């Protein structure tokens, strides 16, 4: 095997590992692989049509992301939903996006703001109960647009990792999230303040957008804690 053939082989192997990671990541986030569902590595490797080595590497990466848990030589499973984690993560995302907005503000054109408005109108037109994933994806695109305009290449990878964890929770609790969500109106306020060239008000509106979701999860966390306490008292 010459040098070129060796390089081609290595790239192909990495691609399989990354493809396995992406597919499993999506299955976990969408709930097709449910929280605390046991994973049979042999069966999963056969289903995906790949060997166990790249699959194990993908699972290890997912474990580092907090989406998989395992016990050596005993079991591997999808990590349980942890509401407390959402309460810790949302303020971090909000802070990083506000930083991105500060960096992006002076370079933001009318065309950029128009694009944000178009995305938001598309969000408003979606039937949430039929196209929940599309609505979440468009919400991510809206916020990514702000981050990209900051020209800071270090912000998005950090936020993307954090959003992967909370997105699974948003889908798991979608009924409660969407029932109380004010995404469109919150985005509209951000856009209006950007058009006015008011940085402080734009940042306040962005923070309020994330605070709305955080408050929903605080209520879910409180309700689940109360149910758990009632159950313990009953037992």
Protein Blocks (a to p, Z undefined) as FASTA:
>chain_A
ZZklmmmmmmmmmmmmmmmmmmmmmmmmnomagghiacdfklmmmmnopafklmmmmmmm
mmmnopaccdehkbccdddddfklmmmmmmmmmmmmmmmmmmmmmmpcfklmmmmmmmmm
mmmmpcfklmmmmmmmmmmmmmmmmmmmnopaklmmmmmmmmmmmmmmmmmmmmmmmmmp
cklmmmmmmmmmmmnopaklmmmmmmmmmmmmmmmmmmmmmmmmmmmmmmmmmZZ
